[in-house]
Amino acid sequence: MGSLVSDFKVLQKAGTSERQEFARRYVSSIAGISPEVDANIAGLANLVLGTLPEDYSVRNTGFPTKRAIELLREKRRLAGYINQIGKQEGVVRNAVEVGTGPAAILAIATAVHHPRIEKITAIEINSRSADCARAVVELFGFGGVIDVVEGNALLLDPVETDLMVTETFDKGLVGEPGVAIVQHYREAAKRLLPDSVNLHAGLFSTDSYRQLDRAARGRSNWVNLGRVDLTGLGDHVEGALTVSDSSPSKNLYTLTTLLQGQDEVIPFYDDVITGPALIKRNVLSGLGQNDLPASLSFSYPHSTGAELTRTVSTVDFSPVAVA
């Protein structure tokens, strides 16, 4: 299968069945991370841009869907979600995707993996992204199945559905409202993707991406704080760490791996969503060895704007000092 760009004009002239067959091959190439996946994802990004009227210029405008288009290149995340969608057991008659973005790729993947599906509602808050998504859905032959709805999912009444999918997450569960969306649909959806996270935390005397990357991939110096059910998570992400070094340059980071059931949606630290999230700098600043606490508990708000989450909302030290 070649790049989507090279097949774009052919696809425009094809019938519905040919378009859907192309979608199946395309989704399969991403799910299997085939050798041409980079070209295909780049092709999809260009395709999305090609669906826009000329007055939706990207250059020099701060185009609101530009970041979403760039995220299409996160192939590990797309593959993880697509494969998990394909693992859903039983018949999926209807589904909801929240935050479908300009390409509606997960909604399309749901239609591909569940051919008996009757309706998929793809919700997108950005009007231009919604316009792009409608064009892509039609191009891939699923206009009769996928309904792109423009709006804020948290302000819409959730409808009963077999499956709710959302990738509206960022590092540390901050910056995007993924947790709030999962909780909004917990009663209406039979299955949630994702439904939980595995939380890791660590104290590091660095903010070097390379060093954090090495530590994350080796899982060294990270404490596994266990699985957290997103539907039961309160307003804050919480955890506790044993403290062994009072270096004032210690920074508190978390890693949150998305799960559904026992499956990791994205492999541990293999995507922007699961990367280290800086929660607080110099968390032990001002403490000497004699003042060093035995443990550090932390709490910070999730599902909020990034500017609100750069500081831990509460930092409580254990009164028991290390001998």
C-alpha positions as CSV (number, residue, x, y, z in Angstrom):
1,M,0.0,0.0,0.0
2,G,1.5,3.3,-1.0
3,S,1.2,6.7,0.5
4,L,-2.3,8.0,0.9
5,V,-1.3,11.2,-0.9
6,S,-0.7,9.2,-4.1
7,D,-4.1,7.5,-3.9
8,F,-6.1,10.6,-2.9
9,K,-7.4,11.4,-6.4
10,V,-8.2,7.8,-7.1
11,L,-10.1,7.6,-3.8
12,Q,-12.2,10.6,-4.6
13,K,-13.5,8.9,-7.7
14,A,-14.1,5.5,-6.1
15,G,-17.4,4.1,-4.9
16,T,-18.4,3.4,-1.3
17,S,-17.2,-0.2,-1.2
18,E,-13.8,0.7,-2.7
19,R,-13.4,3.6,-0.2
20,Q,-14.2,1.3,2.7
21,E,-11.8,-1.3,1.5
22,F,-9.1,1.4,1.2
23,A,-10.0,2.4,4.8
24,R,-9.6,-1.2,6.0
25,R,-6.1,-1.5,4.4
26,Y,-5.1,1.9,5.8
27,V,-6.2,1.1,9.3
28,S,-4.4,-2.2,9.1
29,S,-1.2,-0.5,8.1
30,I,-1.3,1.7,11.2
31,A,-2.3,-1.1,13.6
32,G,0.5,-3.3,12.4
33,I,3.0,-0.3,12.2
34,S,3.9,-1.5,8.7
35,P,7.0,-0.2,6.9
36,E,5.0,2.4,5.1
37,V,3.1,3.6,8.1
38,D,5.1,6.8,8.4
39,A,4.2,7.7,4.8
40,N,0.6,6.8,5.3
41,I,0.2,8.9,8.4
42,A,2.0,11.8,6.7
43,G,-0.4,11.2,3.8
44,L,-3.4,11.4,6.1
45,A,-2.2,14.7,7.6
46,N,-1.9,16.1,4.1
47,L,-5.3,14.7,3.2
48,V,-6.8,16.5,6.1
49,L,-5.3,19.7,5.1
50,G,-6.5,19.1,1.5
51,T,-10.1,18.9,2.7
52,L,-10.0,22.5,3.8
53,P,-11.2,25.5,1.8
54,E,-8.4,27.8,0.7
55,D,-9.4,30.4,3.3
56,Y,-8.5,27.8,6.1
57,S,-4.8,28.6,5.5
58,V,-2.5,27.0,8.0
59,R,0.4,29.4,7.5
60,N,0.6,32.6,9.5
61,T,-2.8,32.0,11.2
62,G,-2.2,30.0,14.3
63,F,-4.5,27.4,12.8
64,P,-6.5,25.8,15.7
65,T,-6.3,22.2,14.4
66,K,-2.6,22.3,13.5
67,R,-1.6,20.6,16.8
68,A,-4.2,17.9,16.2
69,I,-2.9,17.2,12.8
70,E,0.6,16.9,14.2
71,L,-0.6,14.4,16.7
72,L,-1.6,12.1,13.8
73,R,2.1,11.3,13.6
74,E,2.0,9.6,17.0
75,K,1.9,6.2,15.4
76,R,2.4,4.2,18.7
77,R,-0.7,5.8,20.2
78,L,-2.8,5.3,17.1
79,A,-1.7,1.7,16.8
80,G,-2.4,1.1,20.5
81,Y,-5.9,2.5,20.3
82,I,-6.7,0.8,17.0
83,N,-5.6,-2.6,18.2
84,Q,-7.6,-2.2,21.4
85,I,-10.7,-1.2,19.4
86,G,-10.3,-4.4,17.5
87,K,-10.1,-6.5,20.7
88,Q,-13.6,-5.5,21.9
89,E,-15.5,-8.7,22.3
90,G,-19.1,-9.2,21.2
91,V,-21.2,-7.2,18.8
92,V,-20.7,-3.4,18.9
93,R,-23.9,-1.9,17.6
94,N,-23.1,1.7,18.4
95,A,-20.1,3.7,19.7
96,V,-19.1,7.2,20.7
97,E,-15.7,8.8,20.1
98,V,-15.0,12.0,22.0
99,G,-12.4,14.3,20.6
100,T,-12.4,12.7,17.1
101,G,-10.0,15.4,15.8
102,P,-9.6,16.5,12.2
103,A,-9.1,12.9,10.8
104,A,-11.7,10.9,12.8
105,I,-9.3,8.0,12.5
106,L,-10.5,6.1,15.6
107,A,-14.1,6.4,14.6
108,I,-13.1,5.1,11.2
109,A,-11.1,2.3,12.8
110,T,-14.2,1.4,14.9
111,A,-16.3,1.1,11.8
112,V,-13.6,-1.0,10.1
113,H,-13.2,-3.4,13.1
114,H,-16.9,-3.7,13.7
115,P,-18.6,-4.0,10.4
116,R,-22.0,-4.7,11.9
117,I,-22.0,-1.4,13.7
118,E,-25.0,0.8,13.1
119,K,-23.9,4.2,14.2
120,I,-20.8,6.0,15.5
121,T,-21.1,9.4,17.0
122,A,-17.8,11.3,16.7
123,I,-17.8,14.4,18.9
124,E,-15.4,17.3,18.2
125,I,-15.3,20.6,20.0
126,N,-13.3,22.5,17.4
127,S,-15.5,23.6,14.5
128,R,-12.7,23.4,11.9
129,S,-11.6,20.0,13.0
130,A,-15.2,18.9,12.8
131,D,-15.4,20.1,9.2
132,C,-12.2,18.2,8.4
133,A,-13.5,15.1,10.0
134,R,-16.7,15.1,8.0
135,A,-14.8,15.4,4.8
136,V,-12.4,12.5,5.7
137,V,-15.3,10.3,6.9
138,E,-17.1,10.8,3.5
139,L,-13.8,10.2,1.6
140,F,-13.4,6.9,3.4
141,G,-16.9,5.8,2.7
142,F,-18.4,5.9,6.2
143,G,-20.7,8.9,5.9
144,G,-23.7,6.7,6.5
145,V,-22.3,5.3,9.7
146,I,-20.3,8.0,11.3
147,D,-22.0,11.2,12.5
148,V,-19.6,14.0,13.3
149,V,-21.1,16.2,16.0
150,E,-19.6,19.6,16.8
151,G,-19.8,20.4,20.5
152,N,-18.4,20.0,24.0
153,A,-19.0,16.4,25.1
154,L,-19.1,17.4,28.7
155,L,-22.1,19.6,28.0
156,L,-23.9,17.0,26.0
157,D,-26.2,14.4,27.6
158,P,-24.4,11.0,27.2
159,V,-26.4,8.5,25.2
160,E,-26.3,4.8,25.9
161,T,-23.6,3.2,23.9
162,D,-21.7,-0.1,23.6
163,L,-18.3,1.6,23.5
164,M,-17.0,5.0,24.3
165,V,-13.5,5.8,23.1
166,T,-11.4,8.9,23.8
167,E,-7.8,9.8,23.5
168,T,-8.2,13.3,25.1
169,F,-5.3,12.7,27.4
170,D,-1.9,14.3,27.9
171,K,1.0,13.6,30.2
172,G,0.1,13.1,33.9
173,L,-3.7,13.3,33.0
174,V,-3.4,17.1,32.9
175,G,-3.9,19.5,30.1
176,E,-6.8,17.6,28.5
177,P,-10.2,16.5,30.0
178,G,-9.9,12.8,29.4
179,V,-10.7,11.7,33.0
180,A,-13.7,14.0,33.1
181,I,-15.0,12.6,29.8
182,V,-14.6,9.0,31.0
183,Q,-16.5,9.8,34.1
184,H,-19.2,11.6,32.1
185,Y,-19.9,8.4,30.1
186,R,-19.3,5.8,32.9
187,E,-23.1,5.1,33.3
188,A,-24.1,5.4,29.7
189,A,-21.3,3.2,28.1
190,K,-21.0,-0.5,28.5
191,R,-17.3,-0.3,27.8
192,L,-14.8,2.6,28.2
193,L,-11.6,2.9,26.3
194,P,-9.6,3.6,28.4
195,D,-11.1,2.7,31.8
196,S,-8.0,3.1,34.1
197,V,-4.4,4.1,34.3
198,N,-1.3,2.6,35.8
199,L,0.4,5.4,37.8
200,H,4.2,5.7,38.3
201,A,6.0,8.5,40.1
202,G,9.6,9.5,40.7
203,L,11.9,12.2,42.1
204,F,14.7,13.2,39.7
205,S,17.5,15.8,40.0
206,T,17.1,16.6,36.3
207,D,14.7,17.9,33.7
208,S,16.8,16.5,30.8
209,Y,14.6,14.8,28.3
210,R,17.3,12.3,27.4
211,Q,17.9,11.3,31.1
212,L,14.1,11.0,31.8
213,D,13.7,9.0,28.6
214,R,16.4,6.6,29.6
215,A,14.9,6.2,33.1
216,A,11.4,5.7,31.8
217,R,12.3,3.1,29.3
218,G,14.3,1.2,31.9
219,R,11.6,1.8,34.5
220,S,14.5,2.7,36.8
221,N,13.8,5.0,39.8
222,W,10.1,5.0,39.1
223,V,7.7,3.7,41.8
224,N,4.7,1.8,40.6
225,L,1.8,3.2,42.5
226,G,-0.6,0.8,41.0
227,R,-3.8,0.9,38.9
228,V,-6.2,3.7,39.2
229,D,-9.9,3.3,38.1
230,L,-10.7,6.5,36.1
231,T,-14.4,6.2,36.8
232,G,-13.7,6.4,40.6
233,L,-10.9,8.9,40.6
234,G,-11.7,12.0,42.5
235,D,-10.7,15.6,41.5
236,H,-7.0,14.9,42.1
237,V,-4.3,12.4,41.2
238,E,-2.7,11.2,44.4
239,G,0.3,9.1,45.4
240,A,3.2,8.7,47.9
241,L,6.9,8.2,47.5
242,T,9.7,7.1,49.9
243,V,12.3,9.9,50.1
244,S,16.0,9.0,50.2
245,D,17.7,12.2,48.9
246,S,17.1,15.8,50.0
247,S,18.7,17.4,47.0
248,P,16.9,20.7,46.5
249,S,16.9,20.2,42.8
250,K,14.6,17.1,43.0
251,N,11.7,17.4,40.7
252,L,8.5,15.3,41.0
253,Y,7.3,13.5,37.8
254,T,4.5,11.1,37.1
255,L,3.9,8.6,34.3
256,T,0.4,7.5,33.5
257,T,-0.1,4.4,31.3
258,L,-3.6,4.1,29.8
259,L,-5.4,0.8,30.3
260,Q,-8.5,-1.1,29.4
261,G,-9.1,-4.1,31.5
262,Q,-5.7,-5.8,31.8
263,D,-4.3,-4.4,28.5
264,E,-2.0,-1.4,28.1
265,V,-3.6,0.8,25.4
266,I,-0.1,2.2,24.7
267,P,3.1,0.5,25.6
268,F,4.8,1.9,28.7
269,Y,6.3,5.3,27.9
270,D,5.9,5.0,24.2
271,D,3.9,8.1,23.4
272,V,3.3,11.7,24.4
273,I,0.4,10.6,26.5
274,T,2.5,8.3,28.6
275,G,5.6,10.5,28.9
276,P,6.9,12.0,32.1
277,A,4.8,14.9,33.5
278,L,6.6,17.5,35.5
279,I,4.4,18.1,38.6
280,K,6.6,20.2,40.8
281,R,10.1,21.6,40.6
282,N,12.5,21.5,43.6
283,V,10.0,19.6,45.7
284,L,12.4,19.2,48.6
285,S,13.9,22.7,48.4
286,G,15.1,24.0,51.8
287,L,15.3,20.7,53.5
288,G,18.5,19.4,55.1
289,Q,19.3,15.8,55.7
290,N,18.1,16.1,59.3
291,D,14.7,17.4,58.1
292,L,14.3,14.8,55.5
293,P,10.8,13.2,55.7
294,A,10.3,9.4,55.4
295,S,7.8,9.9,52.6
296,L,6.3,12.5,50.4
297,S,2.6,12.4,49.5
298,F,1.3,14.5,46.5
299,S,-1.9,15.5,45.0
300,Y,-2.6,17.5,41.9
301,P,-5.7,18.2,39.8
302,H,-6.4,16.4,36.5
303,S,-8.4,17.3,33.5
304,T,-7.5,20.9,33.6
305,G,-5.5,23.4,31.6
306,A,-1.7,22.9,31.7
307,E,-1.2,26.4,33.2
308,L,-3.2,25.3,36.2
309,T,-1.2,22.1,36.9
310,R,2.4,23.3,37.0
311,T,2.3,23.3,40.8
312,V,1.2,20.5,43.1
313,S,-2.0,21.5,44.8
314,T,-1.0,19.9,48.1
315,V,2.4,18.5,49.2
316,D,2.3,16.8,52.6
317,F,5.4,15.4,54.4
318,S,5.3,12.5,56.8
319,P,6.3,13.6,60.3
320,V,8.6,10.5,60.6
321,A,12.1,11.5,59.8
322,V,14.7,9.1,58.3
323,A,17.2,8.0,60.9
